[in-house]
C-alpha cells in the first residue's frame, strides 16, 4: 500500500473551456508578433525617501541641533 495506482477517473484531465480573449490574443501574436517587454521606469525618489526616517532621532541629538 505504499504506492497506490490512480483509477481511470482520476487520470482524466479536465476539459479546457474556450476563451475568446485568449483566442484573439493568440491570433494577434501570430499576425503581429510578440509585444516588446516593458521595463519599469525608476522614480526620482526612492521608496526609502518617500517612507521617511525609520527611527526617530535620539533626544540628545535633537537638543544638539537646537543649540547649533
C-alpha positions in Angstrom: 0.0 0.0 0.0 3.0 2.3 -0.3 2.2 3.5 -3.8 -1.4 3.1 -5.0 -2.3 3.4 -8.6 -4.8 6.0 -9.6 -8.1 4.9 -11.2 -9.0 5.9 -14.7 -11.5 8.5 -13.4 -8.7 10.4 -11.5 -6.4 10.3 -14.5 -8.8 12.1 -16.9 -7.9 15.7 -17.2 -10.5 18.5 -17.1 -11.5 19.8 -20.5 -10.4 23.4 -21.2 -13.1 26.0 -21.6 -12.8 28.1 -24.8 -11.8 31.6 -24.1 -12.5 34.3 -26.7 -9.9 36.6 -25.2 -7.1 34.0 -25.4 -8.1 33.1 -28.9 -7.9 36.8 -30.0 -4.5 37.3 -28.3 -3.1 34.2 -29.9 -4.2 35.3 -33.3 -2.7 38.7 -32.8 0.6 37.2 -31.7 0.7 35.2 -34.9 -0.1 38.1 -37.2 1.7 41.0 -35.5 4.2 39.3 -33.3 5.0 39.3 -29.6 4.8 42.7 -27.8 8.0 44.2 -26.6 8.9 43.6 -23.0 8.5 46.6 -20.7 10.9 47.9 -18.2 9.8 49.9 -15.1 11.0 53.5 -15.1 12.7 54.3 -11.8 11.2 57.2 -9.9 13.3 60.2 -8.9 12.5 59.5 -5.3 13.3 56.1 -3.8 11.0 54.2 -1.6 13.1 55.0 1.4 12.9 58.7 0.8 9.1 58.5 0.5 8.8 56.5 3.6 10.9 58.8 5.7 13.2 58.0 8.6 12.8 54.6 10.1 13.7 55.6 13.6 13.2 58.9 15.4 16.3 60.8 16.4 17.6 60.4 20.0 16.6 63.2 22.4 20.2 64.1 22.9 20.7 64.7 19.1 17.6 66.9 19.0 19.0 69.1 21.8 22.3 69.4 20.0 20.5 70.5 16.8 18.6 73.2 18.7 21.8 74.6 20.3 23.6 74.9 17.0 
